[in-house]
Amino acid sequence: MRIDKFLKVSRVLKRRTLAQEACEKGKVCVNGKAVKSGHKIKVGDEVEINYTYGSVKFIIKELKETVKKDEAASLYEIIRTVGDEE
């Protein structure tokens, strides 16, 4: 699955276009490397997204083409967040 689609399906980012823009600006890293929107991901990959106010890092637990809103968070496990709480 492509990283931009995963970010949309998992609802980490609201729209796929936002995910694509974040990737193109170098704000999305997979396993420590900045990736483009077409980068293929797999279960166990570590993803970090850098926002204006901080960042979030998570591990991909499951890949699905579609999920219901209340199941979306089960696709990943947050390792750490930096920002808002400061």
Residue pairs with C-beta under 8 A, 6 or more apart in sequence:
1 40
1 41
1 63
1 65
2 37
2 38
2 39
2 40
2 41
3 19
3 23
3 28
3 30
3 35
3 37
3 38
3 39
3 40
3 41
3 47
4 16
4 19
4 20
4 23
4 37
4 38
5 16
5 19
6 12
6 41
6 60
6 63
6 75
7 13
7 16
7 19
7 22
7 28
7 49
8 14
8 15
8 16
8 19
9 64
9 65
9 66
9 67
9 72
9 75
10 67
10 72
10 73
10 75
10 76
11 69
11 72
11 73
12 19
12 49
12 56
12 58
12 76
13 19
13 22
13 49
19 28
19 37
20 37
22 28
22 49
23 35
23 36
23 37
23 39
24 36
24 37
26 34
27 49
27 50
27 51
28 34
28 35
28 47
28 48
28 49
28 50
29 35
29 47
29 48
29 49
29 50
30 39
30 41
30 45
30 46
30 47
31 45
31 46
32 46
32 48
41 47
41 60
41 63
42 60
42 63
43 60
43 61
43 62
43 63
44 59
44 60
45 59
45 60
46 57
46 58
46 59
46 60
46 79
47 57
47 58
47 59
47 60
47 76
48 55
48 56
48 57
49 55
49 56
49 57
51 83
53 83
53 84
54 81
54 82
54 83
54 84
54 86
55 81
55 82
55 83
56 78
56 80
56 81
56 82
57 78
57 79
57 80
57 81
58 76
58 77
58 78
58 79
59 76
59 77
59 79
60 75
60 76
61 74
61 75
61 76
61 77
62 74
62 75
63 75
64 75
67 74
67 75
